[in-house]
């Protein structure tokens, strides 16, 4: 489980990243990264709509993405806010596909 200091909890935190952040997309994901001046730890959250699939598929996608982001947390700038939006093809994507799409998108939004 990810630490509570790294979780986005309110809609205001999600909308901050979506409105003011950089965006990069792939076939399965869209990432939004906003840099803040808070100086705190990087925070992240996920948006997985019903278009991805039923509850089982959505939760599987969220679990996979949570683990993938947790493994790359040290790459995120201090105080940043990352929102990962899963697109409908992510429900059928393998773990390796999600990992490569996330890596590609992260390098684009961080630079």
Biopython code that builds the backbone (N, CA, C, O; Angstrom):
import numpy as np
from Bio.PDB.StructureBuilder import StructureBuilder

atoms = [
    (1, "UNK", "N", (0.845, -1.182, 0.000)),
    (1, "UNK", "CA", (0.000, 0.000, 0.000)),
    (1, "UNK", "C", (0.884, 1.236, 0.000)),
    (1, "UNK", "O", (1.909, 1.270, 0.681)),
    (2, "UNK", "N", (0.496, 2.241, -0.753)),
    (2, "UNK", "CA", (1.292, 3.458, -0.792)),
    (2, "UNK", "C", (1.047, 4.278, 0.464)),
    (2, "UNK", "O", (-0.034, 4.240, 1.053)),
    (3, "UNK", "N", (2.052, 5.003, 0.851)),
    (3, "UNK", "CA", (1.974, 5.820, 2.043)),
    (3, "UNK", "C", (0.957, 6.941, 1.852)),
    (3, "UNK", "O", (0.774, 7.443, 0.744)),
    (4, "UNK", "N", (0.306, 7.323, 2.930)),
    (4, "UNK", "CA", (-0.728, 8.353, 2.858)),
    (4, "UNK", "C", (-0.168, 9.694, 2.404)),
    (4, "UNK", "O", (-0.903, 10.502, 1.836)),
    (5, "UNK", "N", (1.118, 9.949, 2.642)),
    (5, "UNK", "CA", (1.689, 11.237, 2.227)),
    (5, "UNK", "C", (1.826, 11.330, 0.709)),
    (5, "UNK", "O", (1.982, 12.428, 0.176)),
    (6, "UNK", "N", (1.773, 10.207, 0.006)),
    (6, "UNK", "CA", (1.910, 10.203, -1.443)),
    (6, "UNK", "C", (0.573, 10.169, -2.182)),
    (6, "UNK", "O", (0.557, 10.263, -3.409)),
    (7, "UNK", "N", (-0.540, 10.039, -1.475)),
    (7, "UNK", "CA", (-1.843, 9.893, -2.116)),
    (7, "UNK", "C", (-2.534, 11.227, -2.349)),
    (7, "UNK", "O", (-2.489, 12.122, -1.505)),
    (8, "UNK", "N", (-3.167, 11.347, -3.493)),
    (8, "UNK", "CA", (-4.068, 12.465, -3.749)),
    (8, "UNK", "C", (-5.437, 12.055, -3.240)),
    (8, "UNK", "O", (-5.890, 10.941, -3.500)),
    (9, "UNK", "N", (-6.099, 12.948, -2.516)),
    (9, "UNK", "CA", (-7.363, 12.552, -1.910)),
    (9, "UNK", "C", (-8.551, 13.395, -2.349)),
    (9, "UNK", "O", (-9.674, 12.892, -2.366)),
    (10, "UNK", "N", (-8.350, 14.628, -2.696)),
    (10, "UNK", "CA", (-9.477, 15.485, -3.028)),
    (10, "UNK", "C", (-9.512, 15.876, -4.488)),
    (10, "UNK", "O", (-8.496, 15.828, -5.182)),
    (11, "UNK", "N", (-10.679, 16.261, -4.946)),
    (11, "UNK", "CA", (-10.819, 16.634, -6.350)),
    (11, "UNK", "C", (-10.000, 17.881, -6.689)),
    (11, "UNK", "O", (-9.570, 18.042, -7.831)),
    (12, "UNK", "N", (-9.782, 18.755, -5.721)),
    (12, "UNK", "CA", (-8.976, 19.949, -5.974)),
    (12, "UNK", "C", (-7.536, 19.581, -6.309)),
    (12, "UNK", "O", (-6.907, 20.217, -7.155)),
    (13, "UNK", "N", (-7.020, 18.558, -5.649)),
    (13, "UNK", "CA", (-5.657, 18.123, -5.926)),
    (13, "UNK", "C", (-5.548, 17.505, -7.318)),
    (13, "UNK", "O", (-4.553, 17.710, -8.014)),
    (14, "UNK", "N", (-6.559, 16.756, -7.722)),
    (14, "UNK", "CA", (-6.565, 16.166, -9.056)),
    (14, "UNK", "C", (-6.684, 17.258, -10.123)),
    (14, "UNK", "O", (-5.968, 17.235, -11.124)),
    (15, "UNK", "N", (-7.583, 18.205, -9.904)),
    (15, "UNK", "CA", (-7.794, 19.242, -10.921)),
    (15, "UNK", "C", (-6.582, 20.160, -11.051)),
    (15, "UNK", "O", (-6.354, 20.713, -12.126)),
    (16, "UNK", "N", (-5.801, 20.336, -9.988)),
    (16, "UNK", "CA", (-4.571, 21.128, -10.068)),
    (16, "UNK", "C", (-3.635, 20.547, -11.118)),
    (16, "UNK", "O", (-3.114, 21.273, -11.965)),
    (17, "UNK", "N", (-3.425, 19.250, -11.062)),
    (17, "UNK", "CA", (-2.511, 18.601, -12.006)),
    (17, "UNK", "C", (-3.085, 18.617, -13.415)),
    (17, "UNK", "O", (-2.348, 18.816, -14.380)),
    (18, "UNK", "N", (-4.373, 18.412, -13.541)),
    (18, "UNK", "CA", (-4.980, 18.341, -14.872)),
    (18, "UNK", "C", (-5.030, 19.722, -15.530)),
    (18, "UNK", "O", (-4.813, 19.841, -16.736)),
    (19, "UNK", "N", (-5.313, 20.761, -14.749)),
    (19, "UNK", "CA", (-5.413, 22.096, -15.330)),
    (19, "UNK", "C", (-4.054, 22.753, -15.580)),
    (19, "UNK", "O", (-3.871, 23.418, -16.599)),
    (20, "UNK", "N", (-3.102, 22.575, -14.664)),
    (20, "UNK", "CA", (-1.863, 23.344, -14.758)),
    (20, "UNK", "C", (-0.643, 22.525, -15.152)),
    (20, "UNK", "O", (0.419, 23.092, -15.412)),
    (21, "UNK", "N", (-0.771, 21.220, -15.201)),
    (21, "UNK", "CA", (0.398, 20.384, -15.423)),
    (21, "UNK", "C", (0.691, 20.081, -16.876)),
    (21, "UNK", "O", (-0.071, 20.423, -17.780)),
    (22, "UNK", "N", (1.823, 19.429, -17.068)),
    (22, "UNK", "CA", (2.203, 18.931, -18.393)),
    (22, "UNK", "C", (1.495, 17.620, -18.637)),
    (22, "UNK", "O", (1.170, 16.895, -17.697)),
    (23, "UNK", "N", (1.253, 17.312, -19.915)),
    (23, "UNK", "CA", (0.501, 16.115, -20.256)),
    (23, "UNK", "C", (1.257, 15.307, -21.286)),
    (23, "UNK", "O", (1.869, 15.855, -22.203)),
    (24, "UNK", "N", (1.208, 13.984, -21.122)),
    (24, "UNK", "CA", (1.773, 13.064, -22.110)),
    (24, "UNK", "C", (0.861, 11.847, -22.168)),
    (24, "UNK", "O", (0.381, 11.365, -21.142)),
    (25, "UNK", "N", (0.632, 11.364, -23.372)),
    (25, "UNK", "CA", (-0.283, 10.245, -23.525)),
    (25, "UNK", "C", (0.308, 9.116, -24.336)),
    (25, "UNK", "O", (1.300, 9.276, -25.047)),
    (26, "UNK", "N", (-0.331, 7.971, -24.206)),
    (26, "UNK", "CA", (0.023, 6.786, -24.980)),
    (26, "UNK", "C", (-1.285, 6.079, -25.322)),
    (26, "UNK", "O", (-2.366, 6.639, -25.141)),
    (27, "UNK", "N", (-1.184, 4.863, -25.809)),
    (27, "UNK", "CA", (-2.384, 4.128, -26.173)),
    (27, "UNK", "C", (-3.226, 3.701, -24.991)),
    (27, "UNK", "O", (-4.430, 3.487, -25.133)),
    (28, "UNK", "N", (-2.610, 3.572, -23.826)),
    (28, "UNK", "CA", (-3.340, 3.084, -22.661)),
    (28, "UNK", "C", (-3.448, 4.092, -21.520)),
    (28, "UNK", "O", (-4.316, 3.952, -20.659)),
    (29, "UNK", "N", (-2.579, 5.106, -21.498)),
    (29, "UNK", "CA", (-2.524, 6.035, -20.371)),
    (29, "UNK", "C", (-2.380, 7.478, -20.818)),
    (29, "UNK", "O", (-1.907, 7.763, -21.918)),
    (30, "UNK", "N", (-2.799, 8.381, -19.944)),
    (30, "UNK", "CA", (-2.489, 9.799, -20.070)),
    (30, "UNK", "C", (-1.978, 10.241, -18.706)),
    (30, "UNK", "O", (-2.635, 10.005, -17.693)),
    (31, "UNK", "N", (-0.811, 10.880, -18.671)),
    (31, "UNK", "CA", (-0.230, 11.367, -17.431)),
    (31, "UNK", "C", (-0.277, 12.882, -17.397)),
    (31, "UNK", "O", (-0.019, 13.549, -18.399)),
    (32, "UNK", "N", (-0.608, 13.415, -16.232)),
    (32, "UNK", "CA", (-0.596, 14.853, -15.988)),
    (32, "UNK", "C", (0.340, 15.088, -14.813)),
    (32, "UNK", "O", (0.151, 14.498, -13.750)),
    (33, "UNK", "N", (1.348, 15.942, -14.986)),
    (33, "UNK", "CA", (2.307, 16.222, -13.921)),
    (33, "UNK", "C", (2.367, 17.722, -13.692)),
    (33, "UNK", "O", (2.690, 18.491, -14.597)),
    (34, "UNK", "N", (2.050, 18.128, -12.464)),
    (34, "UNK", "CA", (2.135, 19.540, -12.075)),
    (34, "UNK", "C", (3.215, 19.676, -11.021)),
    (34, "UNK", "O", (3.281, 18.893, -10.074)),
    (35, "UNK", "N", (4.049, 20.666, -11.193)),
    (35, "UNK", "CA", (5.096, 20.931, -10.201)),
    (35, "UNK", "C", (4.596, 22.032, -9.277)),
    (35, "UNK", "O", (4.132, 23.076, -9.736)),
    (36, "UNK", "N", (4.693, 21.794, -7.978)),
    (36, "UNK", "CA", (4.247, 22.775, -7.000)),
    (36, "UNK", "C", (5.448, 23.256, -6.198)),
    (36, "UNK", "O", (6.524, 22.659, -6.251)),
    (37, "UNK", "N", (5.255, 24.325, -5.468)),
    (37, "UNK", "CA", (6.323, 24.879, -4.638)),
    (37, "UNK", "C", (6.224, 24.405, -3.197)),
    (37, "UNK", "O", (6.840, 24.991, -2.307)),
    (38, "UNK", "N", (5.449, 23.344, -2.956)),
    (38, "UNK", "CA", (5.220, 22.886, -1.588)),
    (38, "UNK", "C", (6.472, 22.286, -0.954)),
    (38, "UNK", "O", (6.636, 22.349, 0.264)),
    (39, "UNK", "N", (7.358, 21.705, -1.764)),
    (39, "UNK", "CA", (8.565, 21.105, -1.223)),
    (39, "UNK", "C", (8.333, 19.786, -0.524)),
    (39, "UNK", "O", (9.269, 19.201, 0.021)),
    (40, "UNK", "N", (7.117, 19.314, -0.528)),
    (40, "UNK", "CA", (6.799, 18.047, 0.116)),
    (40, "UNK", "C", (7.111, 16.875, -0.792)),
    (40, "UNK", "O", (7.696, 17.050, -1.862)),
    (41, "UNK", "N", (6.728, 15.694, -0.375)),
    (41, "UNK", "CA", (6.973, 14.517, -1.213)),
    (41, "UNK", "C", (6.082, 14.534, -2.450)),
    (41, "UNK", "O", (5.029, 15.170, -2.442)),
    (42, "UNK", "N", (6.487, 13.852, -3.500)),
    (42, "UNK", "CA", (5.624, 13.770, -4.683)),
    (42, "UNK", "C", (4.349, 13.010, -4.353)),
    (42, "UNK", "O", (4.363, 12.069, -3.559)),
    (43, "UNK", "N", (3.244, 13.429, -4.970)),
    (43, "UNK", "CA", (1.951, 12.798, -4.714)),
    (43, "UNK", "C", (1.392, 12.285, -6.029)),
    (43, "UNK", "O", (1.687, 12.835, -7.091)),
    (44, "UNK", "N", (0.587, 11.234, -5.963)),
    (44, "UNK", "CA", (0.004, 10.679, -7.181)),
    (44, "UNK", "C", (-1.391, 10.140, -6.917)),
    (44, "UNK", "O", (-1.749, 9.795, -5.791)),
    (45, "UNK", "N", (-2.175, 10.077, -8.009)),
    (45, "UNK", "CA", (-3.523, 9.544, -7.949)),
    (45, "UNK", "C", (-3.896, 8.964, -9.296)),
    (45, "UNK", "O", (-3.204, 9.184, -10.290)),
    (46, "UNK", "N", (-4.988, 8.223, -9.329)),
    (46, "UNK", "CA", (-5.405, 7.520, -10.540)),
    (46, "UNK", "C", (-6.849, 7.825, -10.873)),
    (46, "UNK", "O", (-7.685, 7.996, -9.986)),
    (47, "UNK", "N", (-7.130, 7.893, -12.166)),
    (47, "UNK", "CA", (-8.493, 8.043, -12.667)),
    (47, "UNK", "C", (-8.725, 6.866, -13.605)),
    (47, "UNK", "O", (-8.103, 6.766, -14.662)),
    (48, "UNK", "N", (-9.630, 5.978, -13.203)),
    (48, "UNK", "CA", (-9.942, 4.796, -14.002)),
    (48, "UNK", "C", (-11.463, 4.762, -14.145)),
    (48, "UNK", "O", (-12.171, 4.429, -13.195)),
    (49, "UNK", "N", (-11.960, 5.105, -15.322)),
    (49, "UNK", "CA", (-13.405, 5.202, -15.528)),
    (49, "UNK", "C", (-14.027, 3.852, -15.849)),
    (49, "UNK", "O", (-13.328, 2.858, -16.043)),
    (50, "UNK", "N", (-15.337, 3.835, -15.900)),
    (50, "UNK", "CA", (-16.065, 2.608, -16.226)),
    (50, "UNK", "C", (-15.811, 2.135, -17.647)),
    (50, "UNK", "O", (-16.054, 0.972, -17.972)),
    (51, "UNK", "N", (-15.328, 3.022, -18.486)),
    (51, "UNK", "CA", (-15.027, 2.639, -19.867)),
    (51, "UNK", "C", (-13.897, 1.608, -19.934)),
    (51, "UNK", "O", (-13.765, 0.899, -20.931)),
    (52, "UNK", "N", (-13.088, 1.523, -18.883)),
    (52, "UNK", "CA", (-11.988, 0.555, -18.837)),
    (52, "UNK", "C", (-12.528, -0.861, -18.718)),
    (52, "UNK", "O", (-11.945, -1.795, -19.269)),
    (53, "UNK", "N", (-13.623, -1.028, -18.013)),
    (53, "UNK", "CA", (-14.211, -2.359, -17.843)),
    (53, "UNK", "C", (-15.023, -2.426, -16.566)),
    (53, "UNK", "O", (-15.341, -1.404, -15.959)),
    (54, "UNK", "N", (-15.351, -3.635, -16.170)),
    (54, "UNK", "CA", (-16.121, -3.808, -14.933)),
    (54, "UNK", "C", (-15.231, -3.533, -13.724)),
    (54, "UNK", "O", (-14.057, -3.192, -13.874)),
    (55, "UNK", "N", (-15.789, -3.683, -12.534)),
    (55, "UNK", "CA", (-15.060, -3.348, -11.309)),
    (55, "UNK", "C", (-13.783, -4.164, -11.156)),
    (55, "UNK", "O", (-12.768, -3.648, -10.688)),
    (56, "UNK", "N", (-13.829, -5.425, -11.545)),
    (56, "UNK", "CA", (-12.647, -6.282, -11.437)),
    (56, "UNK", "C", (-11.528, -5.756, -12.333)),
    (56, "UNK", "O", (-10.376, -5.681, -11.906)),
    (57, "UNK", "N", (-11.856, -5.396, -13.559)),
    (57, "UNK", "CA", (-10.854, -4.883, -14.500)),
    (57, "UNK", "C", (-10.307, -3.540, -14.038)),
    (57, "UNK", "O", (-9.104, -3.293, -14.123)),
    (58, "UNK", "N", (-11.187, -2.672, -13.552)),
    (58, "UNK", "CA", (-10.731, -1.347, -13.086)),
    (58, "UNK", "C", (-9.797, -1.477, -11.890)),
    (58, "UNK", "O", (-8.772, -0.798, -11.828)),
    (59, "UNK", "N", (-10.140, -2.339, -10.946)),
    (59, "UNK", "CA", (-9.282, -2.518, -9.777)),
    (59, "UNK", "C", (-7.953, -3.157, -10.149)),
    (59, "UNK", "O", (-6.923, -2.815, -9.569)),
    (60, "UNK", "N", (-7.958, -4.077, -11.104)),
    (60, "UNK", "CA", (-6.709, -4.692, -11.558)),
    (60, "UNK", "C", (-5.802, -3.631, -12.178)),
    (60, "UNK", "O", (-4.600, -3.611, -11.916)),
    (61, "UNK", "N", (-6.379, -2.748, -13.001)),
    (61, "UNK", "CA", (-5.594, -1.674, -13.621)),
    (61, "UNK", "C", (-5.038, -0.753, -12.542)),
    (61, "UNK", "O", (-3.866, -0.380, -12.600)),
    (62, "UNK", "N", (-5.852, -0.379, -11.563)),
    (62, "UNK", "CA", (-5.381, 0.500, -10.490)),
    (62, "UNK", "C", (-4.249, -0.141, -9.685)),
    (62, "UNK", "O", (-3.266, 0.524, -9.358)),
    (63, "UNK", "N", (-4.386, -1.428, -9.365)),
    (63, "UNK", "CA", (-3.321, -2.114, -8.615)),
    (63, "UNK", "C", (-2.024, -2.155, -9.401)),
    (63, "UNK", "O", (-0.951, -1.912, -8.849)),
    (64, "UNK", "N", (-2.117, -2.458, -10.676)),
    (64, "UNK", "CA", (-0.915, -2.495, -11.513)),
    (64, "UNK", "C", (-0.268, -1.124, -11.598)),
    (64, "UNK", "O", (0.946, -0.995, -11.438)),
    (65, "UNK", "N", (-1.067, -0.108, -11.849)),
    (65, "UNK", "CA", (-0.525, 1.246, -11.972)),
    (65, "UNK", "C", (0.064, 1.733, -10.649)),
    (65, "UNK", "O", (1.103, 2.394, -10.635)),
    (66, "UNK", "N", (-0.590, 1.413, -9.557)),
    (66, "UNK", "CA", (-0.084, 1.830, -8.248)),
    (66, "UNK", "C", (1.304, 1.250, -8.000)),
    (66, "UNK", "O", (2.195, 1.951, -7.518)),
    (67, "UNK", "N", (1.489, -0.011, -8.321)),
    (67, "UNK", "CA", (2.789, -0.648, -8.129)),
    (67, "UNK", "C", (3.835, -0.060, -9.076)),
    (67, "UNK", "O", (4.979, 0.154, -8.674)),
    (68, "UNK", "N", (3.456, 0.200, -10.321)),
    (68, "UNK", "CA", (4.396, 0.764, -11.289)),
    (68, "UNK", "C", (4.835, 2.172, -10.896)),
    (68, "UNK", "O", (6.014, 2.507, -11.015)),
    (69, "UNK", "N", (3.907, 2.992, -10.433)),
    (69, "UNK", "CA", (4.259, 4.350, -10.015)),
    (69, "UNK", "C", (5.095, 4.302, -8.752)),
    (69, "UNK", "O", (6.057, 5.060, -8.624)),
    (70, "UNK", "N", (4.753, 3.432, -7.818)),
    (70, "UNK", "CA", (5.524, 3.326, -6.576)),
    (70, "UNK", "C", (6.979, 2.975, -6.863)),
    (70, "UNK", "O", (7.880, 3.465, -6.183)),
    (71, "UNK", "N", (7.214, 2.131, -7.863)),
    (71, "UNK", "CA", (8.580, 1.738, -8.204)),
    (71, "UNK", "C", (9.369, 2.889, -8.816)),
    (71, "UNK", "O", (10.599, 2.890, -8.763)),
    (72, "UNK", "N", (8.685, 3.859, -9.389)),
    (72, "UNK", "CA", (9.372, 4.979, -10.043)),
    (72, "UNK", "C", (9.186, 6.294, -9.296)),
    (72, "UNK", "O", (9.424, 7.361, -9.862)),
    (73, "UNK", "N", (8.772, 6.236, -8.059)),
    (73, "UNK", "CA", (8.463, 7.429, -7.277)),
    (73, "UNK", "C", (9.664, 8.360, -7.112)),
    (73, "UNK", "O", (9.504, 9.580, -7.079)),
    (74, "UNK", "N", (10.865, 7.789, -7.009)),
    (74, "UNK", "CA", (12.056, 8.629, -6.808)),
    (74, "UNK", "C", (12.384, 9.482, -8.029)),
    (74, "UNK", "O", (13.148, 10.441, -7.917)),
    (75, "UNK", "N", (11.824, 9.155, -9.187)),
    (75, "UNK", "CA", (12.061, 9.947, -10.397)),
    (75, "UNK", "C", (11.230, 11.224, -10.423)),
    (75, "UNK", "O", (11.563, 12.167, -11.142)),
    (76, "UNK", "N", (10.153, 11.261, -9.644)),
    (76, "UNK", "CA", (9.274, 12.430, -9.651)),
    (76, "UNK", "C", (9.923, 13.581, -8.893)),
    (76, "UNK", "O", (10.551, 13.367, -7.856)),
    (77, "UNK", "N", (9.775, 14.798, -9.405)),
    (77, "UNK", "CA", (10.344, 15.957, -8.708)),
    (77, "UNK", "C", (9.681, 16.173, -7.345)),
    (77, "UNK", "O", (8.517, 15.823, -7.150)),
    (78, "UNK", "N", (10.420, 16.743, -6.424)),
    (78, "UNK", "CA", (9.897, 17.043, -5.095)),
    (78, "UNK", "C", (8.719, 18.004, -5.210)),
    (78, "UNK", "O", (8.786, 19.000, -5.931)),
    (79, "UNK", "N", (7.656, 17.700, -4.505)),
    (79, "UNK", "CA", (6.483, 18.566, -4.499)),
    (79, "UNK", "C", (5.578, 18.422, -5.707)),
    (79, "UNK", "O", (4.625, 19.187, -5.851)),
    (80, "UNK", "N", (5.848, 17.474, -6.569)),
    (80, "UNK", "CA", (5.028, 17.339, -7.780)),
    (80, "UNK", "C", (3.756, 16.549, -7.507)),
    (80, "UNK", "O", (3.653, 15.810, -6.528)),
    (81, "UNK", "N", (2.787, 16.732, -8.407)),
    (81, "UNK", "CA", (1.510, 16.037, -8.332)),
    (81, "UNK", "C", (1.325, 15.307, -9.661)),
    (81, "UNK", "O", (1.325, 15.931, -10.722)),
    (82, "UNK", "N", (1.167, 13.991, -9.600)),
    (82, "UNK", "CA", (1.009, 13.169, -10.796)),
    (82, "UNK", "C", (-0.373, 12.539, -10.796)),
    (82, "UNK", "O", (-0.782, 11.905, -9.823)),
    (83, "UNK", "N", (-1.093, 12.723, -11.912)),
    (83, "UNK", "CA", (-2.381, 12.060, -12.104)),
    (83, "UNK", "C", (-2.237, 11.139, -13.306)),
    (83, "UNK", "O", (-1.847, 11.571, -14.390)),
    (84, "UNK", "N", (-2.555, 9.864, -13.103)),
    (84, "UNK", "CA", (-2.495, 8.863, -14.166)),
    (84, "UNK", "C", (-3.928, 8.519, -14.544)),
    (84, "UNK", "O", (-4.693, 8.001, -13.731)),
    (85, "UNK", "N", (-4.276, 8.814, -15.785)),
    (85, "UNK", "CA", (-5.621, 8.522, -16.282)),
    (85, "UNK", "C", (-5.552, 7.309, -17.195)),
    (85, "UNK", "O", (-4.845, 7.328, -18.202)),
    (86, "UNK", "N", (-6.282, 6.254, -16.850)),
    (86, "UNK", "CA", (-6.285, 5.024, -17.635)),
    (86, "UNK", "C", (-7.315, 5.143, -18.753)),
    (86, "UNK", "O", (-8.471, 5.490, -18.509)),
    (87, "UNK", "N", (-6.894, 4.856, -19.958)),
    (87, "UNK", "CA", (-7.797, 4.856, -21.111)),
    (87, "UNK", "C", (-8.421, 3.475, -21.273)),
    (87, "UNK", "O", (-7.895, 2.504, -20.730)),
    (88, "UNK", "N", (-9.528, 3.360, -22.003)),
    (88, "UNK", "CA", (-10.206, 2.055, -22.142)),
    (88, "UNK", "C", (-9.311, 0.883, -22.562)),
    (88, "UNK", "O", (-9.525, -0.220, -22.059)),
    (89, "UNK", "N", (-8.323, 1.048, -23.452)),
    (89, "UNK", "CA", (-7.470, -0.104, -23.798)),
    (89, "UNK", "C", (-6.609, -0.630, -22.646)),
    (89, "UNK", "O", (-6.071, -1.733, -22.741)),
    (90, "UNK", "N", (-6.471, 0.134, -21.567)),
    (90, "UNK", "CA", (-5.653, -0.322, -20.444)),
    (90, "UNK", "C", (-6.269, -1.533, -19.749)),
    (90, "UNK", "O", (-5.555, -2.294, -19.096)),
    (91, "UNK", "N", (-7.582, -1.725, -19.876)),
    (91, "UNK", "CA", (-8.230, -2.876, -19.263)),
    (91, "UNK", "C", (-7.757, -4.191, -19.849)),
    (91, "UNK", "O", (-7.731, -5.204, -19.149)),
    (92, "UNK", "N", (-7.384, -4.197, -21.116)),
    (92, "UNK", "CA", (-6.914, -5.411, -21.776)),
    (92, "UNK", "C", (-5.395, -5.460, -21.901)),
    (92, "UNK", "O", (-4.848, -6.438, -22.409)),
    (93, "UNK", "N", (-4.708, -4.412, -21.440)),
    (93, "UNK", "CA", (-3.249, -4.343, -21.580)),
    (93, "UNK", "C", (-2.562, -5.219, -20.542)),
    (93, "UNK", "O", (-3.069, -5.405, -19.435)),
    (94, "UNK", "N", (-1.414, -5.751, -20.909)),
    (94, "UNK", "CA", (-0.622, -6.545, -19.974)),
    (94, "UNK", "C", (0.177, -5.618, -19.052)),
    (94, "UNK", "O", (0.276, -4.412, -19.281)),
    (95, "UNK", "N", (0.731, -6.212, -18.023)),
    (95, "UNK", "CA", (1.558, -5.471, -17.076)),
    (95, "UNK", "C", (2.750, -4.839, -17.801)),
    (95, "UNK", "O", (3.105, -3.692, -17.529)),
    (96, "UNK", "N", (3.358, -5.573, -18.708)),
    (96, "UNK", "CA", (4.518, -5.071, -19.453)),
    (96, "UNK", "C", (4.139, -3.895, -20.342)),
    (96, "UNK", "O", (4.908, -2.942, -20.464)),
    (97, "UNK", "N", (2.964, -3.950, -20.964)),
    (97, "UNK", "CA", (2.518, -2.831, -21.800)),
    (97, "UNK", "C", (2.294, -1.582, -20.955)),
    (97, "UNK", "O", (2.702, -0.486, -21.340)),
    (98, "UNK", "N", (1.646, -1.749, -19.804)),
    (98, "UNK", "CA", (1.424, -0.603, -18.923)),
    (98, "UNK", "C", (2.750, -0.035, -18.427)),
    (98, "UNK", "O", (2.910, 1.183, -18.341)),
    (99, "UNK", "N", (3.703, -0.910, -18.100)),
    (99, "UNK", "CA", (5.018, -0.453, -17.628)),
    (99, "UNK", "C", (5.732, 0.368, -18.696)),
    (99, "UNK", "O", (6.279, 1.430, -18.398)),
    (100, "UNK", "N", (5.732, -0.115, -19.940)),
    (100, "UNK", "CA", (6.433, 0.621, -21.001)),
    (100, "UNK", "C", (5.725, 1.936, -21.324)),
    (100, "UNK", "O", (6.386, 2.946, -21.567)),
    (101, "UNK", "N", (4.396, 1.940, -21.331)),
    (101, "UNK", "CA", (3.664, 3.184, -21.589)),
    (101, "UNK", "C", (3.894, 4.200, -20.474)),
    (101, "UNK", "O", (4.071, 5.390, -20.738)),
    (102, "UNK", "N", (3.891, 3.730, -19.229)),
    (102, "UNK", "CA", (4.132, 4.632, -18.110)),
    (102, "UNK", "C", (5.546, 5.203, -18.173)),
    (102, "UNK", "O", (5.735, 6.400, -17.955)),
    (103, "UNK", "N", (6.534, 4.372, -18.464)),
    (103, "UNK", "CA", (7.921, 4.837, -18.549)),
    (103, "UNK", "C", (8.080, 5.880, -19.642)),
    (103, "UNK", "O", (8.738, 6.901, -19.441)),
    (104, "UNK", "N", (7.481, 5.626, -20.795)),
    (104, "UNK", "CA", (7.573, 6.560, -21.922)),
    (104, "UNK", "C", (6.916, 7.897, -21.589)),
    (104, "UNK", "O", (7.471, 8.958, -21.876)),
    (105, "UNK", "N", (5.745, 7.840, -20.989)),
    (105, "UNK", "CA", (5.035, 9.070, -20.650)),
    (105, "UNK", "C", (5.721, 9.840, -19.522)),
    (105, "UNK", "O", (5.751, 11.071, -19.534)),
    (106, "UNK", "N", (6.272, 9.112, -18.546)),
    (106, "UNK", "CA", (6.964, 9.795, -17.452)),
    (106, "UNK", "C", (8.181, 10.571, -17.941)),
    (106, "UNK", "O", (8.424, 11.695, -17.503)),
    (107, "UNK", "N", (8.942, 9.970, -18.848)),
    (107, "UNK", "CA", (10.116, 10.689, -19.355)),
    (107, "UNK", "C", (9.694, 11.945, -20.106)),
    (107, "UNK", "O", (10.408, 12.947, -20.073)),
    (108, "UNK", "N", (8.551, 11.910, -20.783)),
    (108, "UNK", "CA", (8.096, 13.085, -21.520)),
    (108, "UNK", "C", (7.594, 14.196, -20.603)),
    (108, "UNK", "O", (7.852, 15.368, -20.875)),
    (109, "UNK", "N", (6.883, 13.862, -19.523)),
    (109, "UNK", "CA", (6.354, 14.928, -18.658)),
    (109, "UNK", "C", (7.393, 15.468, -17.694)),
    (109, "UNK", "O", (7.268, 16.604, -17.236)),
    (110, "UNK", "N", (8.416, 14.687, -17.373)),
    (110, "UNK", "CA", (9.431, 15.153, -16.428)),
    (110, "UNK", "C", (10.425, 16.098, -17.084)),
    (110, "UNK", "O", (10.881, 17.043, -16.439)),
    (111, "UNK", "N", (10.773, 15.877, -18.334)),
    (111, "UNK", "CA", (11.788, 16.757, -18.957)),
    (111, "UNK", "C", (11.272, 18.122, -19.284)),
    (111, "UNK", "O", (12.015, 18.954, -19.806)),
]
sb = StructureBuilder()
sb.init_structure("model")
sb.init_model(0)
sb.init_chain("A")
sb.init_seg("    ")
for serial, (resi, resn, name, xyz) in enumerate(atoms, 1):
    if name == "N":
        sb.init_residue(resn, " ", resi, " ")
    sb.init_atom(name, np.array(xyz, "f"), 0.0, 1.0, " ", f" {name:<3s}", serial, name[0])
structure = sb.get_structure()
